């Protein structure tokens, strides 16, 4: 109801709401930080390693490619 009052009462309500929201956000952030022990909840990787490799070769070179992959020079 203060939004409809005369004067700058609504400005105090908005600023008060922002302050209360910031305080609760800080409290919840501290609780979640304490619960996880400061560790992050994701893992980062420094390199991508392929699980498999596909080799594409022309039909005329396929036999030689198989021999090279099998280790037969």
HTML snippet that shows the backbone in 3Dmol.js (N, CA, C, O; Angstrom):
<script src="https://3Dmol.org/build/3Dmol-min.js"></script>
<div id="view" style="width:600px;height:400px;position:relative"></div>
<script>
const pdb = `
ATOM      1  N   UNK A   1       0.817  -1.194   0.000  1.00  0.00           N
ATOM      2  CA  UNK A   1       0.000   0.000   0.000  1.00  0.00           C
ATOM      3  C   UNK A   1       0.858   1.254   0.000  1.00  0.00           C
ATOM      4  O   UNK A   1       0.381   2.330  -0.361  1.00  0.00           O
ATOM      5  N   UNK A   2       2.109   1.130   0.397  1.00  0.00           N
ATOM      6  CA  UNK A   2       2.975   2.299   0.426  1.00  0.00           C
ATOM      7  C   UNK A   2       3.302   2.824  -0.955  1.00  0.00           C
ATOM      8  O   UNK A   2       3.732   3.969  -1.095  1.00  0.00           O
ATOM      9  N   UNK A   3       3.105   2.002  -1.988  1.00  0.00           N
ATOM     10  CA  UNK A   3       3.357   2.470  -3.349  1.00  0.00           C
ATOM     11  C   UNK A   3       2.363   3.535  -3.775  1.00  0.00           C
ATOM     12  O   UNK A   3       2.658   4.347  -4.653  1.00  0.00           O
ATOM     13  N   UNK A   4       1.182   3.539  -3.158  1.00  0.00           N
ATOM     14  CA  UNK A   4       0.147   4.485  -3.527  1.00  0.00           C
ATOM     15  C   UNK A   4       0.094   5.685  -2.581  1.00  0.00           C
ATOM     16  O   UNK A   4      -0.785   6.536  -2.715  1.00  0.00           O
ATOM     17  N   UNK A   5       1.010   5.761  -1.641  1.00  0.00           N
ATOM     18  CA  UNK A   5       1.026   6.868  -0.680  1.00  0.00           C
ATOM     19  C   UNK A   5       1.667   8.099  -1.320  1.00  0.00           C
ATOM     20  O   UNK A   5       2.413   7.997  -2.294  1.00  0.00           O
ATOM     21  N   UNK A   6       1.362   9.250  -0.753  1.00  0.00           N
ATOM     22  CA  UNK A   6       1.964  10.492  -1.237  1.00  0.00           C
ATOM     23  C   UNK A   6       3.409  10.588  -0.766  1.00  0.00           C
ATOM     24  O   UNK A   6       3.751  10.116   0.318  1.00  0.00           O
ATOM     25  N   UNK A   7       4.234  11.190  -1.570  1.00  0.00           N
ATOM     26  CA  UNK A   7       5.628  11.394  -1.192  1.00  0.00           C
ATOM     27  C   UNK A   7       6.511  10.231  -1.629  1.00  0.00           C
ATOM     28  O   UNK A   7       6.055   9.293  -2.283  1.00  0.00           O
ATOM     29  N   UNK A   8       7.768  10.313  -1.257  1.00  0.00           N
ATOM     30  CA  UNK A   8       8.745   9.300  -1.709  1.00  0.00           C
ATOM     31  C   UNK A   8       8.787   8.057  -0.814  1.00  0.00           C
ATOM     32  O   UNK A   8       9.855   7.475  -0.628  1.00  0.00           O
ATOM     33  N   UNK A   9       7.655   7.646  -0.261  1.00  0.00           N
ATOM     34  CA  UNK A   9       7.608   6.457   0.588  1.00  0.00           C
ATOM     35  C   UNK A   9       7.960   5.216  -0.225  1.00  0.00           C
ATOM     36  O   UNK A   9       8.637   4.320   0.280  1.00  0.00           O
ATOM     37  N   UNK A  10       7.512   5.153  -1.464  1.00  0.00           N
ATOM     38  CA  UNK A  10       7.754   3.985  -2.311  1.00  0.00           C
ATOM     39  C   UNK A  10       9.242   3.774  -2.565  1.00  0.00           C
ATOM     40  O   UNK A  10       9.686   2.638  -2.728  1.00  0.00           O
ATOM     41  N   UNK A  11      10.011   4.852  -2.601  1.00  0.00           N
ATOM     42  CA  UNK A  11      11.458   4.712  -2.813  1.00  0.00           C
ATOM     43  C   UNK A  11      12.109   3.982  -1.641  1.00  0.00           C
ATOM     44  O   UNK A  11      13.005   3.162  -1.841  1.00  0.00           O
ATOM     45  N   UNK A  12      11.666   4.274  -0.431  1.00  0.00           N
ATOM     46  CA  UNK A  12      12.180   3.578   0.747  1.00  0.00           C
ATOM     47  C   UNK A  12      11.820   2.107   0.740  1.00  0.00           C
ATOM     48  O   UNK A  12      12.618   1.264   1.150  1.00  0.00           O
ATOM     49  N   UNK A  13      10.611   1.793   0.270  1.00  0.00           N
ATOM     50  CA  UNK A  13      10.197   0.392   0.198  1.00  0.00           C
ATOM     51  C   UNK A  13      11.035  -0.378  -0.819  1.00  0.00           C
ATOM     52  O   UNK A  13      11.437  -1.513  -0.564  1.00  0.00           O
ATOM     53  N   UNK A  14      11.291   0.228  -1.947  1.00  0.00           N
ATOM     54  CA  UNK A  14      12.094  -0.440  -2.973  1.00  0.00           C
ATOM     55  C   UNK A  14      13.532  -0.638  -2.492  1.00  0.00           C
ATOM     56  O   UNK A  14      14.094  -1.724  -2.639  1.00  0.00           O
ATOM     57  N   UNK A  15      14.120   0.401  -1.924  1.00  0.00           N
ATOM     58  CA  UNK A  15      15.486   0.275  -1.424  1.00  0.00           C
ATOM     59  C   UNK A  15      15.571  -0.716  -0.265  1.00  0.00           C
ATOM     60  O   UNK A  15      16.547  -1.457  -0.147  1.00  0.00           O
ATOM     61  N   UNK A  16      14.555  -0.727   0.581  1.00  0.00           N
ATOM     62  CA  UNK A  16      14.521  -1.700   1.678  1.00  0.00           C
ATOM     63  C   UNK A  16      14.415  -3.131   1.151  1.00  0.00           C
ATOM     64  O   UNK A  16      15.066  -4.040   1.666  1.00  0.00           O
ATOM     65  N   UNK A  17      13.593  -3.322   0.125  1.00  0.00           N
ATOM     66  CA  UNK A  17      13.472  -4.643  -0.475  1.00  0.00           C
ATOM     67  C   UNK A  17      14.774  -5.113  -1.103  1.00  0.00           C
ATOM     68  O   UNK A  17      15.134  -6.285  -0.993  1.00  0.00           O
ATOM     69  N   UNK A  18      15.481  -4.199  -1.763  1.00  0.00           N
ATOM     70  CA  UNK A  18      16.779  -4.542  -2.351  1.00  0.00           C
ATOM     71  C   UNK A  18      17.781  -4.913  -1.260  1.00  0.00           C
ATOM     72  O   UNK A  18      18.536  -5.874  -1.407  1.00  0.00           O
ATOM     73  N   UNK A  19      17.785  -4.154  -0.171  1.00  0.00           N
ATOM     74  CA  UNK A  19      18.717  -4.432   0.932  1.00  0.00           C
ATOM     75  C   UNK A  19      18.410  -5.782   1.583  1.00  0.00           C
ATOM     76  O   UNK A  19      19.325  -6.553   1.872  1.00  0.00           O
ATOM     77  N   UNK A  20      17.143  -6.065   1.812  1.00  0.00           N
ATOM     78  CA  UNK A  20      16.763  -7.353   2.418  1.00  0.00           C
ATOM     79  C   UNK A  20      17.117  -8.500   1.474  1.00  0.00           C
ATOM     80  O   UNK A  20      17.610  -9.536   1.919  1.00  0.00           O
ATOM     81  N   UNK A  21      16.868  -8.324   0.168  1.00  0.00           N
ATOM     82  CA  UNK A  21      17.230  -9.354  -0.812  1.00  0.00           C
ATOM     83  C   UNK A  21      18.721  -9.603  -0.859  1.00  0.00           C
ATOM     84  O   UNK A  21      19.156 -10.750  -0.958  1.00  0.00           O
ATOM     85  N   UNK A  22      19.517  -8.535  -0.789  1.00  0.00           N
ATOM     86  CA  UNK A  22      20.972  -8.687  -0.788  1.00  0.00           C
ATOM     87  C   UNK A  22      21.448  -9.402   0.475  1.00  0.00           C
ATOM     88  O   UNK A  22      22.351 -10.237   0.420  1.00  0.00           O
ATOM     89  N   UNK A  23      20.839  -9.071   1.605  1.00  0.00           N
ATOM     90  CA  UNK A  23      21.234  -9.719   2.865  1.00  0.00           C
ATOM     91  C   UNK A  23      20.909 -11.209   2.835  1.00  0.00           C
ATOM     92  O   UNK A  23      21.743 -12.032   3.213  1.00  0.00           O
ATOM     93  N   UNK A  24      19.695 -11.565   2.386  1.00  0.00           N
ATOM     94  CA  UNK A  24      19.331 -12.982   2.310  1.00  0.00           C
ATOM     95  C   UNK A  24      20.197 -13.715   1.283  1.00  0.00           C
ATOM     96  O   UNK A  24      20.564 -14.869   1.504  1.00  0.00           O
ATOM     97  N   UNK A  25      20.523 -13.076   0.188  1.00  0.00           N
ATOM     98  CA  UNK A  25      21.409 -13.690  -0.806  1.00  0.00           C
ATOM     99  C   UNK A  25      22.781 -13.983  -0.224  1.00  0.00           C
ATOM    100  O   UNK A  25      23.366 -15.035  -0.484  1.00  0.00           O
ATOM    101  N   UNK A  26      23.293 -13.038   0.572  1.00  0.00           N
ATOM    102  CA  UNK A  26      24.591 -13.249   1.211  1.00  0.00           C
ATOM    103  C   UNK A  26      24.531 -14.391   2.220  1.00  0.00           C
ATOM    104  O   UNK A  26      25.451 -15.207   2.289  1.00  0.00           O
ATOM    105  N   UNK A  27      23.460 -14.455   2.998  1.00  0.00           N
ATOM    106  CA  UNK A  27      23.316 -15.526   3.987  1.00  0.00           C
ATOM    107  C   UNK A  27      23.233 -16.886   3.301  1.00  0.00           C
ATOM    108  O   UNK A  27      23.903 -17.832   3.715  1.00  0.00           O
ATOM    109  N   UNK A  28      22.416 -16.990   2.260  1.00  0.00           N
ATOM    110  CA  UNK A  28      22.282 -18.262   1.545  1.00  0.00           C
ATOM    111  C   UNK A  28      23.593 -18.630   0.860  1.00  0.00           C
ATOM    112  O   UNK A  28      23.963 -19.804   0.841  1.00  0.00           O
ATOM    113  N   UNK A  29      24.307 -17.650   0.294  1.00  0.00           N
ATOM    114  CA  UNK A  29      25.605 -17.910  -0.316  1.00  0.00           C
ATOM    115  C   UNK A  29      26.621 -18.420   0.686  1.00  0.00           C
ATOM    116  O   UNK A  29      27.385 -19.337   0.383  1.00  0.00           O
ATOM    117  N   UNK A  30      26.641 -17.840   1.874  1.00  0.00           N
ATOM    118  CA  UNK A  30      27.571 -18.293   2.915  1.00  0.00           C
ATOM    119  C   UNK A  30      27.238 -19.705   3.385  1.00  0.00           C
ATOM    120  O   UNK A  30      28.133 -20.516   3.624  1.00  0.00           O
ATOM    121  N   UNK A  31      25.951 -19.993   3.516  1.00  0.00           N
ATOM    122  CA  UNK A  31      25.547 -21.336   3.938  1.00  0.00           C
ATOM    123  C   UNK A  31      25.945 -22.373   2.892  1.00  0.00           C
ATOM    124  O   UNK A  31      26.465 -23.432   3.242  1.00  0.00           O
ATOM    125  N   UNK A  32      25.706 -22.079   1.601  1.00  0.00           N
ATOM    126  CA  UNK A  32      26.065 -23.041   0.560  1.00  0.00           C
ATOM    127  C   UNK A  32      27.581 -23.174   0.439  1.00  0.00           C
ATOM    128  O   UNK A  32      28.078 -24.265   0.161  1.00  0.00           O
ATOM    129  N   UNK A  33      28.316 -22.097   0.641  1.00  0.00           N
ATOM    130  CA  UNK A  33      29.779 -22.152   0.619  1.00  0.00           C
ATOM    131  C   UNK A  33      30.295 -23.015   1.768  1.00  0.00           C
ATOM    132  O   UNK A  33      31.207 -23.820   1.582  1.00  0.00           O
ATOM    133  N   UNK A  34      29.713 -22.848   2.951  1.00  0.00           N
ATOM    134  CA  UNK A  34      30.128 -23.636   4.113  1.00  0.00           C
ATOM    135  C   UNK A  34      29.757 -25.109   3.936  1.00  0.00           C
ATOM    136  O   UNK A  34      30.497 -25.989   4.375  1.00  0.00           O
ATOM    137  N   UNK A  35      28.618 -25.383   3.297  1.00  0.00           N
ATOM    138  CA  UNK A  35      28.173 -26.760   3.117  1.00  0.00           C
ATOM    139  C   UNK A  35      29.078 -27.531   2.159  1.00  0.00           C
ATOM    140  O   UNK A  35      29.283 -28.732   2.333  1.00  0.00           O
ATOM    141  N   UNK A  36      29.621 -26.851   1.149  1.00  0.00           N
ATOM    142  CA  UNK A  36      30.493 -27.531   0.183  1.00  0.00           C
ATOM    143  C   UNK A  36      31.958 -27.447   0.568  1.00  0.00           C
ATOM    144  O   UNK A  36      32.808 -28.016  -0.117  1.00  0.00           O
ATOM    145  N   UNK A  37      32.263 -26.763   1.628  1.00  0.00           N
ATOM    146  CA  UNK A  37      33.654 -26.646   2.070  1.00  0.00           C
ATOM    147  C   UNK A  37      34.488 -25.768   1.156  1.00  0.00           C
ATOM    148  O   UNK A  37      35.716 -25.859   1.161  1.00  0.00           O
ATOM    149  N   UNK A  38      33.844 -24.925   0.377  1.00  0.00           N
ATOM    150  CA  UNK A  38      34.564 -24.035  -0.517  1.00  0.00           C
ATOM    151  C   UNK A  38      34.943 -24.678  -1.843  1.00  0.00           C
ATOM    152  O   UNK A  38      35.535 -24.022  -2.701  1.00  0.00           O
ATOM    153  N   UNK A  39      34.608 -25.959  -2.022  1.00  0.00           N
ATOM    154  CA  UNK A  39      34.907 -26.630  -3.294  1.00  0.00           C
ATOM    155  C   UNK A  39      33.848 -26.279  -4.321  1.00  0.00           C
ATOM    156  O   UNK A  39      32.690 -26.032  -3.985  1.00  0.00           O
ATOM    157  N   UNK A  40      34.257 -26.262  -5.554  1.00  0.00           N
ATOM    158  CA  UNK A  40      33.282 -26.025  -6.618  1.00  0.00           C
ATOM    159  C   UNK A  40      32.567 -27.319  -6.943  1.00  0.00           C
ATOM    160  O   UNK A  40      33.075 -28.405  -6.664  1.00  0.00           O
ATOM    161  N   UNK A  41      31.392 -27.204  -7.531  1.00  0.00           N
ATOM    162  CA  UNK A  41      30.607 -28.401  -7.805  1.00  0.00           C
ATOM    163  C   UNK A  41      30.733 -28.875  -9.253  1.00  0.00           C
ATOM    164  O   UNK A  41      29.845 -29.555  -9.767  1.00  0.00           O
ATOM    165  N   UNK A  42      31.828 -28.517  -9.901  1.00  0.00           N
ATOM    166  CA  UNK A  42      32.054 -29.012 -11.246  1.00  0.00           C
ATOM    167  C   UNK A  42      33.539 -29.322 -11.405  1.00  0.00           C
ATOM    168  O   UNK A  42      34.372 -28.879 -10.615  1.00  0.00           O
ATOM    169  N   UNK A  43      33.844 -30.082 -12.431  1.00  0.00           N
ATOM    170  CA  UNK A  43      35.221 -30.455 -12.711  1.00  0.00           C
ATOM    171  C   UNK A  43      35.623 -29.858 -14.044  1.00  0.00           C
ATOM    172  O   UNK A  43      34.883 -29.967 -15.021  1.00  0.00           O
ATOM    173  N   UNK A  44      36.767 -29.240 -14.095  1.00  0.00           N
ATOM    174  CA  UNK A  44      37.235 -28.691 -15.355  1.00  0.00           C
ATOM    175  C   UNK A  44      38.342 -29.573 -15.911  1.00  0.00           C
ATOM    176  O   UNK A  44      39.134 -30.146 -15.164  1.00  0.00           O
ATOM    177  N   UNK A  45      38.382 -29.670 -17.205  1.00  0.00           N
ATOM    178  CA  UNK A  45      39.387 -30.468 -17.886  1.00  0.00           C
ATOM    179  C   UNK A  45      40.315 -29.542 -18.651  1.00  0.00           C
ATOM    180  O   UNK A  45      39.878 -28.528 -19.194  1.00  0.00           O
ATOM    181  N   UNK A  46      41.586 -29.886 -18.695  1.00  0.00           N
ATOM    182  CA  UNK A  46      42.534 -29.061 -19.421  1.00  0.00           C
ATOM    183  C   UNK A  46      42.762 -29.556 -20.835  1.00  0.00           C
ATOM    184  O   UNK A  46      43.336 -28.835 -21.652  1.00  0.00           O
ATOM    185  N   UNK A  47      42.329 -30.767 -21.143  1.00  0.00           N
ATOM    186  CA  UNK A  47      42.512 -31.313 -22.483  1.00  0.00           C
ATOM    187  C   UNK A  47      41.358 -32.245 -22.822  1.00  0.00           C
ATOM    188  O   UNK A  47      40.749 -32.859 -21.945  1.00  0.00           O
ATOM    189  N   UNK A  48      41.075 -32.334 -24.105  1.00  0.00           N
ATOM    190  CA  UNK A  48      40.067 -33.266 -24.592  1.00  0.00           C
ATOM    191  C   UNK A  48      40.799 -34.458 -25.192  1.00  0.00           C
ATOM    192  O   UNK A  48      41.662 -34.293 -26.054  1.00  0.00           O
ATOM    193  N   UNK A  49      40.456 -35.651 -24.739  1.00  0.00           N
ATOM    194  CA  UNK A  49      41.104 -36.869 -25.220  1.00  0.00           C
ATOM    195  C   UNK A  49      40.053 -37.701 -25.946  1.00  0.00           C
ATOM    196  O   UNK A  49      38.977 -37.975 -25.413  1.00  0.00           O
ATOM    197  N   UNK A  50      40.383 -38.093 -27.161  1.00  0.00           N
ATOM    198  CA  UNK A  50      39.442 -38.865 -27.970  1.00  0.00           C
ATOM    199  C   UNK A  50      39.303 -40.282 -27.422  1.00  0.00           C
ATOM    200  O   UNK A  50      40.284 -40.887 -26.990  1.00  0.00           O
ATOM    201  N   UNK A  51      38.093 -40.799 -27.442  1.00  0.00           N
ATOM    202  CA  UNK A  51      37.839 -42.176 -27.020  1.00  0.00           C
ATOM    203  C   UNK A  51      38.092 -43.162 -28.150  1.00  0.00           C
ATOM    204  O   UNK A  51      38.359 -44.339 -27.910  1.00  0.00           O
ATOM    205  N   UNK A  52      38.006 -42.679 -29.370  1.00  0.00           N
ATOM    206  CA  UNK A  52      38.283 -43.517 -30.532  1.00  0.00           C
ATOM    207  C   UNK A  52      38.661 -42.616 -31.696  1.00  0.00           C
ATOM    208  O   UNK A  52      38.406 -41.412 -31.674  1.00  0.00           O
ATOM    209  N   UNK A  53      39.267 -43.206 -32.705  1.00  0.00           N
ATOM    210  CA  UNK A  53      39.680 -42.483 -33.892  1.00  0.00           C
ATOM    211  C   UNK A  53      39.109 -43.177 -35.117  1.00  0.00           C
ATOM    212  O   UNK A  53      39.083 -44.407 -35.167  1.00  0.00           O
ATOM    213  N   UNK A  54      38.662 -42.436 -36.085  1.00  0.00           N
ATOM    214  CA  UNK A  54      38.194 -42.969 -37.354  1.00  0.00           C
ATOM    215  C   UNK A  54      39.183 -42.559 -38.428  1.00  0.00           C
ATOM    216  O   UNK A  54      39.608 -41.405 -38.486  1.00  0.00           O
ATOM    217  N   UNK A  55      39.544 -43.503 -39.274  1.00  0.00           N
ATOM    218  CA  UNK A  55      40.464 -43.224 -40.360  1.00  0.00           C
ATOM    219  C   UNK A  55      39.712 -43.399 -41.667  1.00  0.00           C
ATOM    220  O   UNK A  55      39.036 -44.405 -41.880  1.00  0.00           O
ATOM    221  N   UNK A  56      39.838 -42.414 -42.532  1.00  0.00           N
ATOM    222  CA  UNK A  56      39.186 -42.456 -43.831  1.00  0.00           C
ATOM    223  C   UNK A  56      40.281 -42.552 -44.876  1.00  0.00           C
ATOM    224  O   UNK A  56      41.200 -41.734 -44.903  1.00  0.00           O
ATOM    225  N   UNK A  57      40.178 -43.559 -45.740  1.00  0.00           N
ATOM    226  CA  UNK A  57      41.175 -43.757 -46.791  1.00  0.00           C
ATOM    227  C   UNK A  57      40.470 -44.130 -48.083  1.00  0.00           C
ATOM    228  O   UNK A  57      39.399 -44.736 -48.075  1.00  0.00           O
ATOM    229  N   UNK A  58      41.091 -43.757 -49.190  1.00  0.00           N
ATOM    230  CA  UNK A  58      40.573 -44.175 -50.491  1.00  0.00           C
ATOM    231  C   UNK A  58      40.674 -45.693 -50.605  1.00  0.00           C
ATOM    232  O   UNK A  58      41.507 -46.324 -49.955  1.00  0.00           O
ATOM    233  N   UNK A  59      39.819 -46.262 -51.434  1.00  0.00           N
ATOM    234  CA  UNK A  59      39.792 -47.716 -51.598  1.00  0.00           C
ATOM    235  C   UNK A  59      41.143 -48.248 -52.079  1.00  0.00           C
ATOM    236  O   UNK A  59      41.547 -49.343 -51.687  1.00  0.00           O
ATOM    237  N   UNK A  60      41.833 -47.499 -52.909  1.00  0.00           N
ATOM    238  CA  UNK A  60      43.114 -47.962 -53.435  1.00  0.00           C
ATOM    239  C   UNK A  60      44.207 -47.984 -52.371  1.00  0.00           C
ATOM    240  O   UNK A  60      45.213 -48.672 -52.545  1.00  0.00           O
ATOM    241  N   UNK A  61      44.033 -47.249 -51.275  1.00  0.00           N
ATOM    242  CA  UNK A  61      45.028 -47.201 -50.207  1.00  0.00           C
ATOM    243  C   UNK A  61      44.583 -47.937 -48.941  1.00  0.00           C
ATOM    244  O   UNK A  61      45.328 -47.982 -47.962  1.00  0.00           O
ATOM    245  N   UNK A  62      43.392 -48.505 -48.950  1.00  0.00           N
ATOM    246  CA  UNK A  62      42.825 -49.116 -47.745  1.00  0.00           C
ATOM    247  C   UNK A  62      43.659 -50.287 -47.257  1.00  0.00           C
ATOM    248  O   UNK A  62      43.900 -50.405 -46.055  1.00  0.00           O
ATOM    249  N   UNK A  63      44.110 -51.163 -48.159  1.00  0.00           N
ATOM    250  CA  UNK A  63      44.895 -52.332 -47.747  1.00  0.00           C
ATOM    251  C   UNK A  63      46.208 -51.894 -47.104  1.00  0.00           C
ATOM    252  O   UNK A  63      46.594 -52.428 -46.065  1.00  0.00           O
ATOM    253  N   UNK A  64      46.887 -50.941 -47.703  1.00  0.00           N
ATOM    254  CA  UNK A  64      48.159 -50.461 -47.128  1.00  0.00           C
ATOM    255  C   UNK A  64      47.926 -49.790 -45.786  1.00  0.00           C
ATOM    256  O   UNK A  64      48.753 -49.923 -44.883  1.00  0.00           O
ATOM    257  N   UNK A  65      46.826 -49.076 -45.636  1.00  0.00           N
ATOM    258  CA  UNK A  65      46.509 -48.423 -44.375  1.00  0.00           C
ATOM    259  C   UNK A  65      46.273 -49.473 -43.295  1.00  0.00           C
ATOM    260  O   UNK A  65      46.743 -49.310 -42.170  1.00  0.00           O
ATOM    261  N   UNK A  66      45.552 -50.550 -43.614  1.00  0.00           N
ATOM    262  CA  UNK A  66      45.338 -51.634 -42.642  1.00  0.00           C
ATOM    263  C   UNK A  66      46.654 -52.265 -42.225  1.00  0.00           C
ATOM    264  O   UNK A  66      46.858 -52.552 -41.046  1.00  0.00           O
ATOM    265  N   UNK A  67      47.544 -52.482 -43.174  1.00  0.00           N
ATOM    266  CA  UNK A  67      48.851 -53.085 -42.862  1.00  0.00           C
ATOM    267  C   UNK A  67      49.663 -52.187 -41.940  1.00  0.00           C
ATOM    268  O   UNK A  67      50.288 -52.663 -40.992  1.00  0.00           O
ATOM    269  N   UNK A  68      49.652 -50.909 -42.216  1.00  0.00           N
ATOM    270  CA  UNK A  68      50.401 -49.961 -41.375  1.00  0.00           C
ATOM    271  C   UNK A  68      49.830 -49.905 -39.960  1.00  0.00           C
ATOM    272  O   UNK A  68      50.577 -49.821 -38.985  1.00  0.00           O
ATOM    273  N   UNK A  69      48.517 -49.953 -39.855  1.00  0.00           N
ATOM    274  CA  UNK A  69      47.882 -49.904 -38.529  1.00  0.00           C
ATOM    275  C   UNK A  69      48.134 -51.205 -37.759  1.00  0.00           C
ATOM    276  O   UNK A  69      48.261 -51.187 -36.535  1.00  0.00           O
ATOM    277  N   UNK A  70      48.204 -52.316 -38.466  1.00  0.00           N
ATOM    278  CA  UNK A  70      48.448 -53.593 -37.815  1.00  0.00           C
ATOM    279  C   UNK A  70      49.919 -53.756 -37.419  1.00  0.00           C
ATOM    280  O   UNK A  70      50.263 -54.672 -36.672  1.00  0.00           O
ATOM    281  N   UNK A  71      50.768 -52.884 -37.910  1.00  0.00           N
ATOM    282  CA  UNK A  71      52.179 -52.928 -37.548  1.00  0.00           C
ATOM    283  C   UNK A  71      53.049 -53.655 -38.569  1.00  0.00           C
ATOM    284  O   UNK A  71      54.252 -53.808 -38.357  1.00  0.00           O
ATOM    285  N   UNK A  72      52.472 -54.090 -39.639  1.00  0.00           N
ATOM    286  CA  UNK A  72      53.268 -54.754 -40.675  1.00  0.00           C
ATOM    287  C   UNK A  72      53.793 -53.750 -41.658  1.00  0.00           C
ATOM    288  O   UNK A  72      53.020 -53.150 -42.405  1.00  0.00           O
ATOM    289  N   UNK A  73      55.108 -53.550 -41.675  1.00  0.00           N
ATOM    290  CA  UNK A  73      55.696 -52.585 -42.609  1.00  0.00           C
ATOM    291  C   UNK A  73      55.685 -53.208 -43.946  1.00  0.00           C
ATOM    292  O   UNK A  73      56.130 -52.595 -44.916  1.00  0.00           O
TER     293      UNK A  73
END
`;
const viewer = $3Dmol.createViewer("view");
viewer.addModel(pdb, "pdb");
viewer.setStyle({}, {cartoon: {color: "spectrum"}});
viewer.zoomTo();
viewer.render();
</script>
